[in-house]
Amino acid sequence: MKLSVDNLNLSCLPESAHELVGIGGLEAAIALVNTRGGRRVKWPRYPKSDHFLVPVIGFEALQAYCRYYDGAETSIPKCQQALQWLKHQAILADIKSGLNTVQLAEKHHYTERGMRALRKRLEQRVPCPNRDLFDD
């Protein structure tokens, strides 16, 4: 599962991903996480149009990151929590659509036992009482 602008919960992103969004924009940050998440990137001081990230994030975003990082090497976050949230949302949607545990396990690559445990946790999850403090 990959992050996209349509399915992203910004509250699940780590601070380093928020920094990427602030520098190069949401779409560029998502593209970086999807293609380079968990790896380091060496940002050139003077980017060229044939840089390997241009097809991924575009030359404008590359220039913005290069200006900000000025030749430094940084780690691109994997955003595991956001990806897990997306997976859980997909499973909840399938539960609501009527799929049983066996079908859910097959579709989402779980064992039946693992899906029963996850389903129980997801269905019993209580919303955070302070969640409204973080909504825009």
SULCORFEN-V72822 format. One line per field, one symbol per residue. ss: DSSP state (2 for helix, 1 for strand, 0 for the rest). burial: b if it has 9 or more other ideal C-beta (glycine too) atoms within 8 Angstrom, else e. A space follows every 10 residues. Layout:
ss=???
burial=???
This chain:
ss=0000000002 2200222222 2222022222 2222220001 1100000000 0002222022 2222222220 0011100002 2222222222 2222220000 2222222200 0222222222 2222000000 222000
burial=eebeeeebee eebeeebbeb bebbbebbbb bbbeebbeee bebbeebeee bebbebbebe bbbbbbeebe eeeeebbebe bbbebbbbbb bbebbeeeee bebbbeebeb ebebbbebbe ebeeeeeeee eeeeee
